[in-house]
Amino acid sequence: MTSLRWVRRDPKGEASPSAGGDEDVVAGRVDGDAGSTSPDLADDFVRELAEARRTADENHDQYLRALAEMQNIKRRNEERLKTIVEQQRRDLLLRFLDVADNLERALANAGAGGEALVAGVDATYRDLERLLEREGVERVAADGAPFDPMIHEATGVVPVAGLEAEQVVAVERNGYTVRGELLRPARVVVGQPGG
């Protein structure tokens, strides 16, 4: 293995070898290779370093651009989602306004007689059911159904003669699902066999 020995130049430009081994290093030449001088190696190193820095700067610039683009995409998606949610909210509120209009008409006709009030409230309830149906809301089967703790919330238990299994005997509050997922359980009274 060849080791290097540094050559110092005095102010007059003459070479004076530094202390070290006996290798053939004279005035910047390594192992007698006449074509490879220290300035050439230094120039190559400087060129390679400059190229590496340029590549690193380009990569860093590409990274910053990609990061900025990702942030812009995220911001645009958040704004788009916010717009969609707001539009859906407005649409739903507009549908509820139809129900409110029907209730207002029913109350306005309340003085005309009980039948008009009942008809108005019935029409309003039908509108509300249609609105919920359009939104994917369905009523949970409860009255007379087998008790299912996944969709029924028992508020009481009563013994009932002739039952073979627990069964809903009264519904205190309807339960609903939305697109197949439980929105609210039905509050029920459960009949138990016996009695």
C-alpha positions as CSV (number, residue, x, y, z in Angstrom):
1,M,0.0,0.0,0.0
2,T,1.3,3.4,-0.9
3,S,1.2,6.2,1.6
4,L,1.3,9.9,0.7
5,R,3.9,12.4,1.9
6,W,3.1,16.0,1.7
7,V,5.4,18.3,-0.2
8,R,5.8,21.8,1.2
9,R,6.9,24.7,-1.0
10,D,8.9,27.5,0.4
11,P,8.1,31.1,-0.7
12,K,10.6,30.7,-3.6
13,G,8.5,27.8,-5.0
14,E,11.1,25.1,-4.2
15,A,9.8,21.8,-2.9
16,S,10.9,20.4,0.5
17,P,9.5,17.0,1.5
18,S,7.8,16.8,4.9
19,A,8.9,14.2,7.4
20,G,7.5,10.8,6.5
21,G,8.2,7.5,4.6
22,D,10.4,6.9,1.6
23,E,7.6,6.8,-1.0
24,D,8.1,8.4,-4.4
25,V,6.3,11.7,-3.9
26,V,7.9,14.6,-5.5
27,A,6.4,18.1,-6.1
28,G,2.9,16.8,-5.9
29,R,3.3,13.6,-7.9
30,V,2.0,10.3,-6.4
31,D,3.9,7.1,-7.0
32,G,5.7,8.5,-10.1
33,D,2.4,8.9,-12.0
34,A,3.4,11.8,-14.2
35,G,-0.1,12.5,-15.5
36,S,-1.7,12.9,-12.0
37,T,-0.8,16.1,-10.2
38,S,-2.2,17.6,-7.1
39,P,-3.8,20.5,-8.9
40,D,-5.6,18.0,-11.2
41,L,-6.8,16.0,-8.2
42,A,-7.9,19.1,-6.5
43,D,-9.7,20.4,-9.6
44,D,-11.5,17.0,-10.0
45,F,-12.5,17.1,-6.4
46,V,-13.8,20.7,-6.7
47,R,-15.7,19.8,-9.8
48,E,-17.2,16.7,-8.2
49,L,-18.1,18.6,-5.1
50,A,-19.7,21.4,-7.1
51,E,-21.7,18.7,-9.1
52,A,-22.8,17.0,-5.9
53,R,-23.9,20.3,-4.4
54,R,-25.8,21.2,-7.6
55,T,-27.5,17.8,-7.5
56,A,-28.3,18.2,-3.8
57,D,-29.7,21.7,-4.4
58,E,-31.9,20.4,-7.3
59,N,-33.1,17.5,-5.1
60,H,-33.9,19.9,-2.3
61,D,-35.7,22.2,-4.7
62,Q,-37.8,19.3,-6.0
63,Y,-38.5,18.2,-2.4
64,L,-39.7,21.7,-1.5
65,R,-41.9,21.9,-4.6
66,A,-43.4,18.5,-3.9
67,L,-44.0,19.5,-0.3
68,A,-45.7,22.8,-1.4
69,E,-47.8,20.9,-3.9
70,M,-48.9,18.4,-1.3
71,Q,-49.9,21.2,1.0
72,N,-51.8,22.9,-1.8
73,I,-53.7,19.6,-2.6
74,K,-54.5,19.2,1.1
75,R,-55.8,22.7,1.4
76,R,-57.9,22.4,-1.8
77,N,-59.3,19.1,-0.6
78,E,-60.2,20.6,2.8
79,E,-61.9,23.5,1.1
80,R,-63.8,21.2,-1.3
81,L,-64.9,19.0,1.6
82,K,-66.0,22.0,3.6
83,T,-68.0,23.2,0.6
84,I,-69.7,19.8,0.1
85,V,-70.6,19.5,3.8
86,E,-72.0,23.0,3.8
87,Q,-74.1,22.4,0.7
88,Q,-75.4,19.1,2.2
89,R,-76.3,21.0,5.4
90,R,-78.1,23.7,3.4
91,D,-80.0,21.0,1.4
92,L,-81.1,19.2,4.6
93,L,-82.2,22.5,6.2
94,L,-84.2,23.4,3.2
95,R,-86.1,20.0,3.5
96,F,-86.8,20.7,7.1
97,L,-88.2,24.1,6.2
98,D,-90.9,22.3,4.2
99,V,-91.8,20.4,7.4
100,A,-91.8,23.7,9.3
101,D,-94.1,25.3,6.7
102,N,-96.6,22.5,7.1
103,L,-96.5,22.8,10.9
104,E,-97.1,26.5,10.6
105,R,-100.1,25.9,8.3
106,A,-101.5,23.3,10.8
107,L,-101.2,25.8,13.7
108,A,-102.8,28.5,11.6
109,N,-105.8,26.3,11.0
110,A,-106.0,25.1,14.6
111,G,-108.8,27.7,15.3
112,A,-110.9,26.3,12.4
113,G,-111.5,23.0,14.2
114,G,-109.8,19.9,15.6
115,E,-110.1,18.0,12.3
116,A,-108.1,20.7,10.4
117,L,-105.4,20.6,13.0
118,V,-105.2,16.8,13.0
119,A,-105.0,16.8,9.2
120,G,-102.3,19.4,9.2
121,V,-100.2,17.6,11.8
122,D,-100.7,14.3,9.9
123,A,-99.5,15.9,6.6
124,T,-96.5,17.3,8.4
125,Y,-95.6,13.9,9.9
126,R,-95.9,12.3,6.5
127,D,-93.6,14.9,5.1
128,L,-91.1,14.3,7.8
129,E,-91.2,10.5,7.3
130,R,-90.5,11.1,3.5
131,L,-87.6,13.4,4.3
132,L,-86.1,10.8,6.7
133,E,-86.6,8.1,4.1
134,R,-84.8,10.1,1.5
135,E,-81.9,10.4,3.9
136,G,-81.7,6.6,4.4
137,V,-83.4,6.6,7.8
138,E,-85.6,3.6,8.6
139,R,-87.6,2.7,11.7
140,V,-86.4,-0.2,13.8
141,A,-88.8,-3.1,13.9
142,A,-90.0,-3.2,17.5
143,D,-93.6,-3.8,18.5
144,G,-94.2,-7.6,18.8
145,A,-90.6,-8.3,17.6
146,P,-88.2,-10.6,19.5
147,F,-86.2,-8.5,22.0
148,D,-82.7,-7.7,20.5
149,P,-80.4,-5.7,22.8
150,M,-78.5,-4.6,19.8
151,I,-81.4,-2.5,18.5
152,H,-83.8,-2.3,21.5
153,E,-83.2,-0.5,24.8
154,A,-85.3,-2.2,27.6
155,T,-86.9,0.3,30.0
156,G,-89.0,-2.3,31.8
157,V,-89.7,-6.0,32.0
158,V,-93.2,-7.6,32.5
159,P,-94.1,-11.3,32.8
160,V,-96.5,-12.3,30.0
161,A,-98.3,-15.7,29.9
162,G,-97.9,-17.7,26.8
163,L,-94.6,-16.3,25.6
164,E,-91.8,-18.7,24.6
165,A,-89.1,-16.1,24.5
166,E,-88.5,-12.4,25.4
167,Q,-90.6,-10.2,23.1
168,V,-91.3,-6.5,22.8
169,V,-94.8,-5.8,24.2
170,A,-94.7,-1.9,24.1
171,V,-92.7,0.8,22.4
172,E,-92.0,3.9,24.3
173,R,-89.9,5.6,21.7
174,N,-89.2,4.5,18.1
175,G,-85.6,3.6,17.1
176,Y,-84.0,4.3,13.8
177,T,-81.2,3.1,11.5
178,V,-79.5,5.2,8.9
179,R,-78.2,3.3,5.8
180,G,-78.2,0.0,7.9
181,E,-76.4,1.5,10.9
182,L,-78.1,2.1,14.2
183,L,-78.9,5.7,14.7
184,R,-81.0,5.4,17.9
185,P,-82.2,2.2,19.7
186,A,-85.9,1.8,20.3
187,R,-87.0,2.1,23.9
188,V,-89.2,-0.8,24.7
189,V,-90.9,-2.8,27.4
190,V,-90.0,-6.4,27.2
191,G,-92.3,-9.3,27.9
192,Q,-90.8,-12.4,29.5
193,P,-92.2,-15.9,29.5
194,G,-94.2,-16.8,32.6
195,G,-96.7,-14.9,34.6
